[in-house]
């Protein structure tokens, strides 16, 4: 269970300067964050430290993060957000 203060902080950091990122990060946070492992939750927080332009390229599939752990969480987010409702 994610405490309210942590969730508020994550919501604040998940809102980015690009609508395209908001459309990926916010649904993941709202619908799936609480269901992924603690390790993946920690990776999500690490991911939020990255620059918007890098996130944009990663989520579009134009590039992949060099860091294998970030590559993993990017793929988790993409899989969750693309999954049909009710399938996760």
N, C-alpha and C positions, 0 to 999 in steps of 0.2 A: 504494500500500500504506500502510495506517495503522499507525504504530508502536504497540507495546503500551501505553506510558505514556499516549499521547494517547487511545487507546481506553478505558483504565481511567478517565481523567478524564472523558471524554464519558459513559461509563456512569454514573458517579457523578452528573453533572449532569443526566442524562436521567431519573433516578429522581426523581419529583416527589412531592408530598404528596397527589396524587389518583390513585387507581387508573385512572381513565379516561384520564389522560395517559400513565401507564406503559404502558397497552395500545396506545397509538399510537406513542409515542416509542421504546420498547425494541425492538419488532419492526423499526422502520425502521432503528435503529442497528445491530442485529444482522444484518439480512439485506440492507439496501440501501445503507447509508452508504458503504461502500467502493466501490460501483459508480457513484455519482453523481459529477459533475464536482467539481473542486477548488473552484470558485465556490460550488456548492451545499453542499459540506461546510463552507465558511466561513460561509455563510448559516445552516446548521443550528446552528453554534456561536453565532452572533448571536441566533438564535431562543431558545436556552436561557437567555439573559439576561432574557427577558420574564417577566412575572408569570403564575403558574399560572391565575388567573381569565381572563386574556386568552387564553392558549393554549387553555383549555377552550372558550371562546366561538368561537374561530377554527376549531378542529377539529370542533366541532358544526355549523359553518356558520351560526351565529347572527349573527356579525359577521365582518368581514375586517380584517386589519391595514391601517392607513393607509399604512405603508411598503410600496411596491411590491415590494421585494426580499423582505420577509418574507411578503407575500402569495404570491409565487412559491414559496418553500420550503414553506410550509404546503400549497400545492396539490401539490407534488412528494411530500411525505410522505403526504398523503391518497391520492394515486394509487398509490403504492407499497404502502401497507398494505392498500388495497382490492383490489389486483390479485390475480387467482387465482394460486395457487402455480405456479411454472414459467413464468409469462408475462412476467416481467421479467428 
